[in-house]
Amino acid sequence: MLKRIFAILFLVFSVSLPVYGSTVDERVSDAVDVIVQNHNKGYEEIVDELERKGVPKSRAFIIVFFSELAFGRVYIEDLFDVDEGKFSDSYFLKKRDGSEIEQSLENNAIYQSLYALAKQLDREDKTTVQKIGSRSGELDMLRVKINLGKEAKDVTFFPPRFPYELLN
């Protein structure tokens, strides 16, 4: 069973996107352009737009999820002077039965490409980082903690959860 799960994850994370560039960085950059153009739309609408551009639905969910996470972290680092070491270096795939599979962000090419792009764009165009980063669940959580009297530097960021079923 575990081998099957890892085989599925490998296939999901290694499938190429038909319309976008030939490298992960190019595909991610193209997808970020779509996300920025649609930043004021809902999650499903952005996924649908990526799908219209040729991105498989499961991959579109992954790209949107990780773009909000990566850009959100860069936005938080700037906005609240939070060190990147405060963020979790893993995430969980949460199944309907409640079980979870922990994954490393360090080994996730899509997240790493998005994070590097967010850092680059943060130096060049903070507006793009803000448009995507402001959608971050971690930013929402941080704002709640600050409103409750916590200092941003004292907030603990736990690994985010991603619904496993969206990958299928």
DSSP file with accessible surface (Angstrom, degrees, kcal/mol):
  #  RESIDUE AA STRUCTURE BP1 BP2  ACC     N-H-->O    O-->H-N    N-H-->O    O-->H-N    TCO  KAPPA ALPHA  PHI   PSI    X-CA   Y-CA   Z-CA
    1    1 A M     >        0   0  154      0, 0.0     4,-2.1     0, 0.0     5,-0.1   0.000 360.0 360.0 360.0 -46.0    0.0    0.0    0.0
    2    2 A L  H  >  +     0   0  107      1,-0.2     4,-2.5     2,-0.2     5,-0.2   0.902 360.0  52.7 -63.1 -39.1    2.8    2.4    0.9
    3    3 A K  H  > S+     0   0  180      1,-0.2     4,-2.4     2,-0.2    -1,-0.2   0.902 108.5  51.0 -61.9 -39.3    4.6    1.7   -2.3
    4    4 A R  H  > S+     0   0  168      2,-0.2     4,-2.6     1,-0.2    -1,-0.2   0.917 109.1  50.5 -64.6 -42.3    1.4    2.4   -4.2
    5    5 A I  H  X S+     0   0   14     -4,-2.1     4,-2.7     1,-0.2    -2,-0.2   0.943 112.7  45.7 -61.7 -46.8    1.0    5.8   -2.5
    6    6 A F  H  X S+     0   0   99     -4,-2.5     4,-2.6     1,-0.2    -1,-0.2   0.881 111.4  52.9 -66.6 -34.8    4.6    6.8   -3.2
    7    7 A A  H  X S+     0   0   52     -4,-2.4     4,-2.4    -5,-0.2    -1,-0.2   0.925 111.1  46.7 -64.3 -42.5    4.2    5.6   -6.8
    8    8 A I  H  X S+     0   0   40     -4,-2.6     4,-2.8     2,-0.2    -2,-0.2   0.933 113.0  49.0 -63.9 -46.4    1.1    7.8   -7.2
    9    9 A L  H  X S+     0   0    6     -4,-2.7     4,-2.6     1,-0.2    -2,-0.2   0.912 110.2  51.7 -60.7 -41.3    2.9   10.8   -5.6
   10   10 A F  H  X S+     0   0  140     -4,-2.6     4,-1.1     1,-0.2    -1,-0.2   0.940 112.1  45.8 -60.6 -46.1    5.9   10.3   -7.8
   11   11 A L  H  X S+     0   0  106     -4,-2.4     4,-1.2     1,-0.2     3,-0.4   0.925 113.2  49.7 -63.2 -43.1    3.6   10.3  -10.9
   12   12 A V  H  < S+     0   0   18     -4,-2.8     3,-0.3     1,-0.2    -1,-0.2   0.922 115.8  41.9 -63.2 -41.9    1.6   13.3   -9.8
   13   13 A F  H  < S+     0   0   49     -4,-2.6    -1,-0.2    -5,-0.2    -2,-0.2   0.604 118.0  46.1 -84.4  -8.5    4.7   15.4   -9.0
   14   14 A S  H  < S+     0   0   58     -4,-1.1    -1,-0.2    -3,-0.4    -2,-0.2   0.508  79.5 113.4-112.6  -3.4    6.6   14.3  -12.1
   15   15 A V     <  -     0   0   69     -4,-1.2     2,-0.2    -3,-0.3    -4,-0.0  -0.464  66.0-126.6 -67.5 135.3    4.0   14.7  -14.9
   16   16 A S        -     0   0   78     -2,-0.2    -1,-0.1     1,-0.1     6,-0.1  -0.516  15.9-118.0 -82.9 154.3    4.8   17.5  -17.3
   17   17 A L        -     0   0    7      4,-0.3    38,-0.1    -2,-0.2    -1,-0.1  -0.788  19.4-144.8 -92.2 126.8    2.5   20.3  -18.0
   18   18 A P  S    S+     0   0   96      0, 0.0    -1,-0.1     0, 0.0    37,-0.1   0.827  91.2  35.2 -67.0 -32.5    1.5   20.2  -21.7
   19   19 A V  S    S+     0   0   93     35,-0.2    35,-0.1    34,-0.1    36,-0.1   0.775 105.9  76.0 -93.3 -26.5    1.2   24.0  -22.4
   20   20 A Y  S    S-     0   0   26      1,-0.2     7,-0.2    34,-0.1     6,-0.1  -0.193  90.4 -65.0 -88.9 176.3    3.9   25.3  -20.1
   21   21 A G        -     0   0   21      5,-0.3    -4,-0.3     1,-0.1    -1,-0.2   0.228  46.1-107.5 -53.6 176.6    7.7   25.5  -20.4
   22   22 A S  S    S+     0   0  100     -6,-0.1     2,-0.3     4,-0.1    -1,-0.1   0.662  95.9  58.1 -88.2 -16.9   10.0   22.5  -20.4
   23   23 A T  S  > S-     0   0   62      1,-0.1     4,-2.6    -7,-0.0     5,-0.2  -0.754  87.5-114.7-110.1 162.6   11.5   22.9  -16.9
   24   24 A V  H  > S+     0   0   43     -2,-0.3     4,-2.9     1,-0.2     5,-0.3   0.927 117.8  53.4 -57.9 -43.8    9.8   23.1  -13.5
   25   25 A D  H  > S+     0   0  102      1,-0.2     4,-2.4     2,-0.2    -1,-0.2   0.907 110.5  45.9 -60.1 -42.5   10.9   26.7  -13.1
   26   26 A E  H  > S+     0   0   90      2,-0.2     4,-2.3     1,-0.2    -5,-0.3   0.915 114.0  48.0 -66.8 -43.2    9.4   27.7  -16.5
   27   27 A R  H  X S+     0   0   30     -4,-2.6     4,-2.2     2,-0.2    -2,-0.2   0.921 113.7  47.6 -63.7 -42.0    6.1   25.8  -15.8
   28   28 A V  H  X S+     0   0    3     -4,-2.9     4,-2.7    -5,-0.2    -2,-0.2   0.924 110.7  51.1 -65.6 -43.4    5.8   27.4  -12.4
   29   29 A S  H  X S+     0   0   43     -4,-2.4     4,-1.8    -5,-0.3    -1,-0.2   0.920 110.8  48.7 -61.2 -43.3    6.6   30.9  -13.7
   30   30 A D  H  X S+     0   0   57     -4,-2.3     4,-1.4     1,-0.2    -1,-0.2   0.913 112.3  48.7 -62.0 -42.4    3.9   30.5  -16.4
   31   31 A A  H  X S+     0   0    0     -4,-2.2     4,-2.4     1,-0.2    -2,-0.2   0.889 106.7  56.1 -66.4 -38.0    1.4   29.3  -13.8
   32   32 A V  H  X S+     0   0    2     -4,-2.7     4,-3.0     1,-0.2     5,-0.2   0.899 102.1  57.2 -62.4 -37.5    2.2   32.2  -11.4
   33   33 A D  H  X S+     0   0   83     -4,-1.8     4,-2.2     1,-0.2    -1,-0.2   0.924 108.6  46.3 -57.9 -42.9    1.4   34.6  -14.2
   34   34 A V  H  X S+     0   0    8     -4,-1.4     4,-1.2     2,-0.2    -2,-0.2   0.916 112.2  50.5 -65.8 -41.9   -2.1   33.0  -14.4
   35   35 A I  H  < S+     0   0    0     -4,-2.4     3,-0.4     1,-0.2    -2,-0.2   0.922 110.5  49.1 -63.8 -43.9   -2.5   33.2  -10.6
   36   36 A V  H >< S+     0   0   23     -4,-3.0     3,-1.4     1,-0.2    -1,-0.2   0.926 109.2  52.1 -62.6 -43.4   -1.5   36.8  -10.5
   37   37 A Q  H 3< S+     0   0  132     -4,-2.2    -1,-0.2     1,-0.3    -2,-0.2   0.763 121.3  34.0 -63.1 -23.9   -3.9   37.7  -13.3
   38   38 A N  T >< S+     0   0   11     -4,-1.2     3,-2.4    -3,-0.4    -1,-0.3   0.077  78.4 125.2-117.8  21.9   -6.7   36.0  -11.3
   39   39 A H  T <  S+     0   0   58     -3,-1.4    -1,-0.1     1,-0.3    -2,-0.1   0.740  72.3  55.8 -60.3 -23.6   -5.6   36.8   -7.7
   40   40 A N  T 3  S+     0   0  127     -4,-0.2    -1,-0.3    -3,-0.2     2,-0.2   0.422  95.0  87.8 -90.3   4.6   -8.9   38.3   -6.8
   41   41 A K  S <  S-     0   0   77     -3,-2.4    -3,-0.1     1,-0.1     5,-0.0  -0.541  86.2 -91.1 -97.1 166.8  -10.8   35.1   -7.8
   42   42 A G     >  -     0   0   34     -2,-0.2     4,-2.2     1,-0.1     5,-0.2  -0.236  38.4-102.5 -73.1 165.8  -11.6   32.1   -5.6
   43   43 A Y  H  > S+     0   0   64      1,-0.2     4,-2.3     2,-0.2     5,-0.2   0.909 121.1  48.1 -54.1 -50.9   -9.4   29.0   -5.3
   44   44 A E  H  > S+     0   0  102      1,-0.2     4,-2.7     2,-0.2    -1,-0.2   0.878 109.4  53.5 -62.4 -38.4  -11.6   26.9   -7.6
   45   45 A E  H  > S+     0   0  101      2,-0.2     4,-2.2     1,-0.2    -1,-0.2   0.889 109.4  48.1 -65.4 -38.6  -11.7   29.6  -10.2
   46   46 A I  H  X S+     0   0    0     -4,-2.2     4,-2.5     2,-0.2     5,-0.2   0.925 111.7  49.6 -66.8 -43.8   -7.9   29.9  -10.3
   47   47 A V  H  X S+     0   0    0     -4,-2.3     4,-2.5     1,-0.2    -2,-0.2   0.931 110.9  50.5 -59.4 -44.1   -7.6   26.1  -10.6
   48   48 A D  H  X S+     0   0   51     -4,-2.7     4,-2.4     1,-0.2    -1,-0.2   0.897 109.5  50.9 -61.4 -39.9  -10.2   26.2  -13.5
   49   49 A E  H  X S+     0   0   36     -4,-2.2     4,-1.2     2,-0.2    -1,-0.2   0.913 110.5  48.3 -65.8 -41.9   -8.2   28.9  -15.3
   50   50 A L  H  <>S+     0   0    0     -4,-2.5     5,-2.3     1,-0.2     3,-0.3   0.909 110.6  52.3 -62.9 -39.5   -5.0   26.9  -15.0
   51   51 A E  H ><5S+     0   0   82     -4,-2.5     3,-1.9     1,-0.2    -2,-0.2   0.905 105.3  54.1 -63.9 -40.5   -6.9   23.9  -16.3
   52   52 A R  H 3<5S+     0   0  164     -4,-2.4    -1,-0.2     1,-0.3    -2,-0.2   0.803 104.6  56.6 -61.6 -27.6   -8.1   25.9  -19.3
   53   53 A K  T 3<5S-     0   0   85     -4,-1.2    -1,-0.3    -3,-0.3    -2,-0.2   0.390 132.2 -92.8 -84.6   1.3   -4.5   26.7  -19.9
   54   54 A G  T < 5S+     0   0   25     -3,-1.9   -35,-0.2     1,-0.3    -3,-0.2   0.494  81.0 136.5 105.0   4.0   -3.6   23.0  -20.1
   55   55 A V      < -     0   0    1     -5,-2.3    -1,-0.3    -6,-0.1    -2,-0.1  -0.732  60.5-114.4 -85.7 125.9   -2.6   22.3  -16.6
   56   56 A P     >  -     0   0   49      0, 0.0     4,-2.7     0, 0.0     3,-0.3  -0.315  27.1-117.5 -56.7 143.7   -4.1   19.0  -15.3
   57   57 A K  H  > S+     0   0   78      1,-0.2     4,-2.3     2,-0.2     5,-0.2   0.882 113.6  51.1 -54.9 -44.8   -6.5   19.7  -12.4
   58   58 A S  H  > S+     0   0   32      1,-0.2     4,-1.7     2,-0.2    -1,-0.2   0.913 113.2  46.2 -62.0 -38.4   -4.5   17.8   -9.8
   59   59 A R  H  > S+     0   0    7     -3,-0.3     4,-2.7     2,-0.2    -2,-0.2   0.890 108.8  55.8 -70.0 -36.8   -1.4   19.7  -10.8
   60   60 A A  H  X S+     0   0    0     -4,-2.7     4,-2.6     1,-0.2     5,-0.2   0.923 106.6  50.0 -62.4 -43.2   -3.3   23.0  -10.8
   61   61 A F  H  X S+     0   0    9     -4,-2.3     4,-2.7     1,-0.2    -1,-0.2   0.928 111.7  49.1 -58.9 -44.3   -4.4   22.4   -7.1
   62   62 A I  H  X S+     0   0    0     -4,-1.7     4,-2.9    -5,-0.2     5,-0.3   0.932 111.6  48.2 -62.0 -46.0   -0.8   21.7   -6.2
   63   63 A I  H  X S+     0   0    1     -4,-2.7     4,-2.4     2,-0.2     5,-0.2   0.923 113.9  45.8 -63.5 -44.6    0.6   24.8   -7.9
   64   64 A V  H  X S+     0   0    0     -4,-2.6     4,-2.3    -5,-0.2     5,-0.2   0.948 114.2  48.8 -64.4 -46.1   -2.0   27.1   -6.3
   65   65 A F  H  X S+     0   0   28     -4,-2.7     4,-1.9    -5,-0.2    -2,-0.2   0.959 116.8  40.8 -57.5 -51.5   -1.5   25.5   -2.8
   66   66 A F  H  X S+     0   0    1     -4,-2.9     4,-3.0    -5,-0.2     5,-0.3   0.805 111.3  56.7 -72.5 -28.3    2.3   25.8   -3.0
   67   67 A S  H  X S+     0   0    0     -4,-2.4     4,-2.7    -5,-0.3     5,-0.5   0.935 109.0  46.4 -67.4 -42.8    2.2   29.2   -4.6
   68   68 A E  H  X S+     0   0   26     -4,-2.3     4,-1.7    -5,-0.2    -2,-0.2   0.903 116.0  46.8 -64.1 -37.6    0.2   30.6   -1.7
   69   69 A L  H  X S+     0   0    9     -4,-1.9     4,-2.2    -5,-0.2    -2,-0.2   0.969 118.0  39.9 -67.2 -52.0    2.5   28.9    0.8
   70   70 A A  H  X S+     0   0    0     -4,-3.0     4,-2.0     2,-0.2    -2,-0.2   0.948 121.4  41.2 -65.4 -50.3    5.8   30.0   -0.9
   71   71 A F  H  X S+     0   0    0     -4,-2.7     4,-2.5    -5,-0.3    62,-0.2   0.876 113.5  55.7 -68.1 -35.0    4.7   33.5   -1.7
   72   72 A G  H  X S+     0   0    0     -4,-1.7     4,-2.8    -5,-0.5    -1,-0.2   0.904 106.8  50.0 -61.8 -40.9    2.9   33.9    1.7
   73   73 A R  H  X S+     0   0    8     -4,-2.2     4,-2.7     2,-0.2    -2,-0.2   0.924 111.5  47.0 -65.8 -42.1    6.1   33.0    3.5
   74   74 A V  H  X S+     0   0    0     -4,-2.0     4,-2.0     2,-0.2    -2,-0.2   0.925 113.4  49.8 -64.3 -41.6    8.2   35.5    1.6
   75   75 A Y  H  X S+     0   0   31     -4,-2.5     4,-3.2     1,-0.2     5,-0.3   0.928 112.3  47.2 -62.8 -43.4    5.5   38.1    2.2
   76   76 A I  H  X S+     0   0    0     -4,-2.8     4,-2.5     1,-0.2     6,-0.8   0.911 107.9  56.1 -64.5 -43.4    5.4   37.3    5.9
   77   77 A E  H  X S+     0   0   15     -4,-2.7     4,-0.6     4,-0.2    -1,-0.2   0.914 117.4  35.6 -55.3 -43.2    9.2   37.4    6.1
   78   78 A D  H  < S+     0   0   74     -4,-2.0    -2,-0.2     3,-0.2    -1,-0.2   0.940 119.8  45.8 -75.0 -51.1    9.1   41.0    4.7
   79   79 A L  H  < S+     0   0   84     -4,-3.2    -3,-0.2     1,-0.2    -2,-0.2   0.875 130.8  19.8 -65.2 -40.0    6.0   42.3    6.3
   80   80 A F  H  < S-     0   0   57     -4,-2.5    -1,-0.2    -5,-0.3    -2,-0.2   0.293  99.5-119.0-116.2   6.5    6.6   41.0    9.9
   81   81 A D     <  +     0   0  142     -4,-0.6     2,-0.5    -5,-0.3    -4,-0.2   0.908  53.7 165.6  54.0  43.9   10.4   40.5    9.8
   82   82 A V        -     0   0    5     -6,-0.8    -1,-0.2    -5,-0.2     2,-0.2  -0.804  38.2-120.4 -91.6 131.3    9.9   36.8   10.5
   83   83 A D    >   -     0   0  114     -2,-0.5     3,-2.3     1,-0.1     4,-0.3  -0.472  15.7-126.4 -70.9 139.6   13.0   34.6    9.9
   84   84 A E  G >  S+     0   0  106      1,-0.3     3,-1.4     2,-0.2    -1,-0.1   0.752 106.7  71.3 -61.0 -20.8   12.4   31.8    7.3
   85   85 A G  G 3  S+     0   0   60      1,-0.2    -1,-0.3     4,-0.0     4,-0.1   0.630  83.6  70.5 -69.3 -11.1   13.7   29.3    9.9
   86   86 A K  G <  S+     0   0   75     -3,-2.3    71,-1.0     2,-0.1    -1,-0.2   0.650  84.5  86.6 -78.2 -16.0   10.4   29.8   11.8
   87   87 A F  S <  S-     0   0   19     -3,-1.4    71,-0.1    -4,-0.3     2,-0.1  -0.591  88.3-104.7 -88.0 150.0    8.4   28.0    9.1
   88   88 A S        -     0   0   18     -2,-0.2    -1,-0.1    70,-0.2    70,-0.1  -0.397  17.6-147.0 -67.4 144.5    7.9   24.3    9.0
   89   89 A D  S    S+     0   0  109     -2,-0.1    16,-2.4    -4,-0.1    17,-0.8   0.179  77.0  54.1 -99.5  17.8   10.0   22.4    6.4
   90   90 A S  E     -A  104   0A   7     14,-0.3     2,-0.3    15,-0.2    14,-0.2  -0.893  60.3-160.5-140.1 171.3    7.3   19.8    5.8
   91   91 A Y  E     -A  103   0A   3     12,-2.4    12,-3.2    -2,-0.3     2,-0.4  -0.931  18.2-124.1-144.7 166.3    3.6   19.5    5.0
   92   92 A F  E     -Ab 102 161A  31     68,-2.7    70,-2.8    -2,-0.3     2,-0.7  -0.941   3.9-144.2-118.9 140.0    1.0   16.8    5.3
   93   93 A L  E     -Ab 101 162A   0      8,-2.7     8,-2.1    -2,-0.4     2,-0.6  -0.919  28.2-153.1 -94.1 115.4   -1.2   15.1    2.8
   94   94 A K  E     -Ab 100 163A  87     68,-2.7    70,-2.4    -2,-0.7    71,-0.5  -0.840   4.8-153.3-100.2 123.7   -4.4   14.6    4.7
   95   95 A K    >   -     0   0   36      4,-3.1     3,-2.0    -2,-0.6     0, 0.0  -0.504  28.4-110.8 -91.3 160.9   -6.6   11.7    3.7
   96   96 A R  T 3  S+     0   0  210      1,-0.3    -1,-0.1    -2,-0.2    -2,-0.0   0.811 117.0  61.4 -59.4 -31.6  -10.4   11.5    4.2
   97   97 A D  T 3  S-     0   0  121      2,-0.1    -1,-0.3     1,-0.1     3,-0.1   0.475 121.2-107.3 -77.1   1.5  -10.0    8.8    6.7
   98   98 A G  S <  S+     0   0   40     -3,-2.0    -2,-0.1     1,-0.3    -1,-0.1   0.229  79.0 128.7  95.3 -15.3   -7.9   11.2    8.9
   99   99 A S        -     0   0   52     -5,-0.1    -4,-3.1     1,-0.0    -1,-0.3  -0.368  42.9-153.2 -72.8 156.6   -4.6    9.6    8.2
  100  100 A E  E     -A   94   0A  68     -6,-0.2     2,-0.5    -3,-0.1    -6,-0.2  -0.966  13.6-150.8-134.3 149.0   -1.7   11.9    7.1
  101  101 A I  E     -A   93   0A  25     -8,-2.1    -8,-2.7    -2,-0.3     2,-0.3  -0.983  21.3-140.6-118.7 118.8    1.4   11.5    5.1
  102  102 A E  E     -A   92   0A 114     -2,-0.5     2,-0.3   -10,-0.2   -10,-0.2  -0.646  22.0-174.3 -83.1 136.6    4.2   13.9    5.9
  103  103 A Q  E     -A   91   0A  41    -12,-3.2   -12,-2.4    -2,-0.3     2,-0.4  -0.948  24.0-117.3-129.0 150.7    6.3   15.2    3.0
  104  104 A S  E     -A   90   0A  39     -2,-0.3   -14,-0.3   -14,-0.2     3,-0.2  -0.716   7.7-157.2 -88.9 130.9    9.4   17.4    2.9
  105  105 A L  S >  S+     0   0    3    -16,-2.4     3,-1.4    -2,-0.4     7,-0.3   0.805  94.6  65.0 -71.7 -29.0    9.1   20.8    1.3
  106  106 A E  T 3  S+     0   0  132    -17,-0.8    -1,-0.2     1,-0.3   -16,-0.1   0.844 105.1  43.8 -62.0 -32.2   12.9   20.7    0.7
  107  107 A N  T 3  S+     0   0  131     -3,-0.2     2,-0.8     5,-0.0    -1,-0.3   0.326  90.2 100.2 -95.7   7.3   12.4   17.7   -1.6
  108  108 A N    <>  -     0   0   10     -3,-1.4     4,-2.7     1,-0.2     5,-0.2  -0.836  54.8-165.1 -99.9 107.2    9.4   19.3   -3.5
  109  109 A A  H  > S+     0   0   59     -2,-0.8     4,-2.3     1,-0.2     5,-0.2   0.848  87.4  52.4 -61.3 -37.2   10.6   20.7   -6.8
  110  110 A I  H  > S+     0   0    8      2,-0.2     4,-2.5     1,-0.2    -1,-0.2   0.953 112.5  43.9 -66.2 -48.3    7.4   22.8   -7.3
  111  111 A Y  H  > S+     0   0   11      1,-0.2     4,-3.0     2,-0.2     5,-0.2   0.940 114.3  50.2 -61.4 -46.3    7.6   24.4   -3.9
  112  112 A Q  H  X S+     0   0   77     -4,-2.7     4,-2.4    -7,-0.3    -1,-0.2   0.908 112.1  47.5 -61.0 -40.5   11.3   25.1   -4.1
  113  113 A S  H  X S+     0   0   10     -4,-2.3     4,-2.4    -5,-0.2    -1,-0.2   0.921 113.6  47.7 -66.0 -42.8   10.8   26.7   -7.6
  114  114 A L  H  X S+     0   0    0     -4,-2.5     4,-2.8     2,-0.2    -2,-0.2   0.907 112.0  49.7 -64.4 -41.4    7.9   28.8   -6.3
  115  115 A Y  H  X S+     0   0   28     -4,-3.0     4,-2.5     2,-0.2    -2,-0.2   0.931 111.9  47.8 -65.2 -44.2    9.8   29.9   -3.2
  116  116 A A  H  X S+     0   0   58     -4,-2.4     4,-2.4    -5,-0.2    -2,-0.2   0.916 113.2  48.7 -62.8 -40.6   12.9   30.9   -5.3
  117  117 A L  H  X S+     0   0   22     -4,-2.4     4,-3.2     2,-0.2     5,-0.3   0.918 110.0  51.4 -65.2 -41.7   10.6   32.8   -7.7
  118  118 A A  H  X S+     0   0    0     -4,-2.8     4,-2.1     2,-0.2    -2,-0.2   0.915 110.5  48.7 -61.4 -42.7    8.9   34.5   -4.8
  119  119 A K  H  X S+     0   0   57     -4,-2.5     4,-1.1     2,-0.2    -1,-0.2   0.920 113.6  47.1 -62.5 -43.4   12.3   35.6   -3.4
  120  120 A Q  H >X S+     0   0   79     -4,-2.4     4,-1.3     1,-0.2     3,-0.7   0.943 114.0  46.2 -63.8 -48.0   13.4   36.9   -6.9
  121  121 A L  H 3X S+     0   0   28     -4,-3.2     4,-4.6     1,-0.2    -1,-0.2   0.819 104.0  63.7 -66.5 -28.3   10.1   38.7   -7.4
  122  122 A D  H 3< S+     0   0   16     -4,-2.1     4,-0.3    -5,-0.3    -1,-0.2   0.852 106.3  44.5 -63.5 -32.5   10.3   40.2   -3.9
  123  123 A R  H << S+     0   0  183     -4,-1.1    -1,-0.2    -3,-0.7    -2,-0.2   0.793 127.0  30.4 -77.2 -29.2   13.5   42.0   -5.0
  124  124 A E  H  < S+     0   0  127     -4,-1.3    -2,-0.2     1,-0.2     2,-0.2   0.797 135.0   7.3-100.2 -38.2   12.0   43.1   -8.3
  125  125 A D    >X  -     0   0   67     -4,-4.6     4,-1.0    -5,-0.1     3,-1.0  -0.645  51.5-176.6-154.8  86.4    8.3   43.5   -7.8
  126  126 A K  H 3> S+     0   0  117     -4,-0.3     4,-2.6     1,-0.2     5,-0.2   0.742  80.6  72.0 -62.1 -21.1    6.8   43.3   -4.4
  127  127 A T  H 3> S+     0   0   71      1,-0.2     4,-2.6     2,-0.2    -1,-0.2   0.912  96.3  49.6 -62.1 -41.9    3.3   43.7   -5.8
  128  128 A T  H <> S+     0   0   19     -3,-1.0     4,-1.8     2,-0.2     5,-0.3   0.933 111.5  48.4 -63.0 -44.9    3.3   40.3   -7.3
  129  129 A V  H  X S+     0   0    1     -4,-1.0     4,-3.2     1,-0.2     5,-0.3   0.916 112.4  49.7 -61.8 -41.2    4.4   38.7   -4.0
  130  130 A Q  H  X S+     0   0   94     -4,-2.6     4,-2.2     1,-0.2    -2,-0.2   0.911 106.7  54.9 -64.4 -43.3    1.7   40.7   -2.2
  131  131 A K  H  < S+     0   0   70     -4,-2.6    -1,-0.2    -5,-0.2    -2,-0.2   0.902 122.2  27.4 -59.8 -42.7   -1.0   39.6   -4.6
  132  132 A I  H >< S+     0   0    0     -4,-1.8     3,-1.6    -5,-0.2    -2,-0.2   0.895 120.4  54.4 -85.6 -43.5   -0.3   35.9   -4.1
  133  133 A G  H >< S+     0   0    0     -4,-3.2     3,-1.8    -5,-0.3     6,-0.2   0.819  96.5  65.3 -63.0 -30.4    1.1   36.0   -0.6
  134  134 A S  T 3< S+     0   0   47     -4,-2.2    -1,-0.3    -5,-0.3    -2,-0.1   0.675  94.7  61.6 -69.5 -10.5   -1.9   37.8    0.9
  135  135 A R  T <  S+     0   0   55     -3,-1.6    -1,-0.3    -5,-0.1    -2,-0.2   0.486  80.0 124.8 -88.3  -3.2   -3.9   34.6    0.1
  136  136 A S    <>  -     0   0    1     -3,-1.8     4,-1.9    -4,-0.2     5,-0.1  -0.326  57.6-149.2 -68.0 133.2   -1.8   32.6    2.4
  137  137 A G  H  > S+     0   0   50      1,-0.2     4,-2.4     2,-0.2     5,-0.2   0.836 101.4  57.3 -65.6 -33.7   -3.4   30.6    5.3
  138  138 A E  H  > S+     0   0   17      2,-0.2     4,-2.5     1,-0.2    -1,-0.2   0.886 104.9  51.1 -66.0 -35.7   -0.2   31.1    7.3
  139  139 A L  H  > S+     0   0    0     -6,-0.2     4,-2.6     2,-0.2    -2,-0.2   0.926 109.5  50.2 -65.9 -43.0   -0.6   34.9    7.0
  140  140 A D  H  X S+     0   0   87     -4,-1.9     4,-1.9     2,-0.2    -2,-0.2   0.932 111.9  48.0 -58.6 -45.9   -4.2   34.6    8.1
  141  141 A M  H  X S+     0   0   55     -4,-2.4     4,-2.4     1,-0.2    -2,-0.2   0.921 110.9  51.2 -62.4 -42.4   -3.1   32.5   11.2
  142  142 A L  H  X S+     0   0    0     -4,-2.5     4,-2.7     1,-0.2     5,-0.2   0.921 108.1  51.7 -63.0 -42.9   -0.3   35.0   12.0
  143  143 A R  H  X S+     0   0   96     -4,-2.6     4,-2.5     1,-0.2    -1,-0.2   0.893 109.3  50.4 -62.1 -39.6   -2.7   38.0   11.9
  144  144 A V  H  X S+     0   0   85     -4,-1.9     4,-1.4     2,-0.2    -1,-0.2   0.942 111.2  48.5 -62.1 -46.9   -5.1   36.2   14.3
  145  145 A K  H  <>S+     0   0   79     -4,-2.4     5,-2.4     1,-0.2    -2,-0.2   0.905 111.9  49.1 -61.2 -41.5   -2.2   35.5   16.7
  146  146 A I  H ><5S+     0   0   53     -4,-2.7     3,-2.0     1,-0.2    -1,-0.2   0.920 108.3  53.3 -65.1 -42.2   -1.1   39.2   16.5
  147  147 A N  H 3<5S+     0   0  140     -4,-2.5    -1,-0.2     1,-0.3    -2,-0.2   0.784 105.6  55.6 -63.0 -24.7   -4.6   40.4   17.1
  148  148 A L  T 3<5S-     0   0  137     -4,-1.4    -1,-0.3    -3,-0.2    -2,-0.2   0.370 130.3 -95.8 -88.3   3.6   -4.6   38.1   20.2
  149  149 A G  T < 5S+     0   0   65     -3,-2.0    -3,-0.2     1,-0.3     2,-0.2   0.463  78.0 136.9 101.8   1.7   -1.4   39.9   21.5
  150  150 A K      < -     0   0   98     -5,-2.4     2,-0.3    -6,-0.2    -1,-0.3  -0.518  54.1-120.2 -79.9 151.1    1.4   37.6   20.2
  151  151 A E    >   -     0   0  118     -2,-0.2     3,-1.6     1,-0.1     4,-0.5  -0.715  20.6-125.8 -84.1 141.2    4.5   39.0   18.7
  152  152 A A  G >  S+     0   0   13     -2,-0.3     3,-1.4     1,-0.3    -1,-0.1   0.882 110.2  58.2 -55.6 -38.9    5.1   37.8   15.1
  153  153 A K  G 3  S+     0   0  128      1,-0.3    -1,-0.3   -73,-0.1   -70,-0.1   0.718 104.9  52.0 -66.7 -17.6    8.6   36.6   16.1
  154  154 A D  G <  S+     0   0   77     -3,-1.6    -1,-0.3     2,-0.1     2,-0.3   0.467  83.7 110.2 -97.9  -2.0    7.1   34.3   18.8
  155  155 A V    <   -     0   0    1     -3,-1.4     2,-0.5    -4,-0.5   -13,-0.0  -0.548  60.2-142.2 -79.2 136.0    4.5   32.6   16.5
  156  156 A T        -     0   0   80     -2,-0.3     2,-0.7   -69,-0.0   -69,-0.1  -0.865   8.8-148.9 -97.4 128.6    5.1   28.9   15.7
  157  157 A F        -     0   0    7    -71,-1.0   -69,-0.1    -2,-0.5   -19,-0.0  -0.878  13.9-156.4-100.2 117.0    4.2   27.9   12.2
  158  158 A F        -     0   0  145     -2,-0.7   -70,-0.2     1,-0.1   -20,-0.0  -0.519  34.9 -80.4 -88.6 160.0    3.0   24.3   12.0
  159  159 A P        -     0   0   27      0, 0.0   -68,-0.2     0, 0.0    -1,-0.1  -0.333  51.7-120.6 -60.2 132.9    3.2   22.1    8.8
  160  160 A P        -     0   0   24      0, 0.0   -68,-2.7     0, 0.0     2,-0.4  -0.341  20.3-128.9 -70.8 159.2    0.3   22.9    6.5
  161  161 A R  E     -b   92   0A 107    -70,-0.2   -68,-0.2   -68,-0.1   -61,-0.0  -0.910  18.6-167.8-111.1 138.8   -2.2   20.2    5.5
  162  162 A F  E     -b   93   0A   2    -70,-2.8   -68,-2.7    -2,-0.4     2,-0.4  -0.992  31.5-111.1-126.0 128.3   -3.2   19.5    1.9
  163  163 A P  E >   -b   94   0A  63      0, 0.0     3,-1.2     0, 0.0     4,-0.3  -0.451  22.1-154.3 -64.5 115.8   -6.1   17.3    1.0
  164  164 A Y  G >  S+     0   0   13    -70,-2.4     3,-2.1    -2,-0.4     4,-0.3   0.848  88.1  66.4 -57.0 -38.5   -4.7   14.2   -0.5
  165  165 A E  G >  S+     0   0   44    -71,-0.5     3,-1.4     1,-0.3    -1,-0.3   0.742  86.6  68.7 -63.4 -23.1   -7.9   13.5   -2.5
  166  166 A L  G <  S+     0   0   56     -3,-1.2    -1,-0.3     1,-0.3  -105,-0.2   0.711  91.7  62.9 -68.6 -16.3   -7.3   16.6   -4.7
  167  167 A L  G <         0   0    5     -3,-2.1    -1,-0.3    -4,-0.3    -2,-0.2   0.606 360.0 360.0 -81.1 -12.8   -4.3   14.8   -6.2
  168  168 A N    <         0   0  120     -3,-1.4  -160,-0.0    -4,-0.3     0, 0.0  -0.702 360.0 360.0-103.7 360.0   -6.5   12.0   -7.6
